Amino acid sequence: MSVSISRYIPLSVHGGIETLAAPAIMAAPVLLGLGEAAMVAGFALGATLLGLSLSLFSERRVVPLTAHAGFDYMLATAAVLLGLIIGLGTGNVAATVFLVGVGVAQFALTASTRFSAPARRPIATTYLP
């Protein structure tokens, strides 16, 4: 029996989700009163995610797609680890649930994304006789 992973989410949708989620990740710890440690972690994770997501929409791709996927997985791992560390250090269960949830959601999004860029069409040229 072989297991196949289908990647249903196009890269443009992936970037859009990350662009919308990043400010929410930065604001949620403040709005929910999750504590200073969660606020710092949420802001750092959200700002990093926003920078990564905006790199997908530039004409010149600054971050190669394989590196972007790797950074997404590293960001998800960092969110889970920060959630666990903050939970163990402060006893703030809500902050742990929030940050671990962010990490799990990022893992799921990245695992479900087709990391392939659409083929660029060549610029039309006109040849004069």
Secondary structure, DSSP 8 states (H G I E B T S, - for coil): --------B-HHHHHHHHHHHHHHHHHHHHHHT--HHHHHHHHHHHHHHHHHHHHTTSSS-SS-HHHHHHHHHHHHHHHHHHHHHHHHHH--HHHHHHHHHHHHHHHHHHHTB----------------
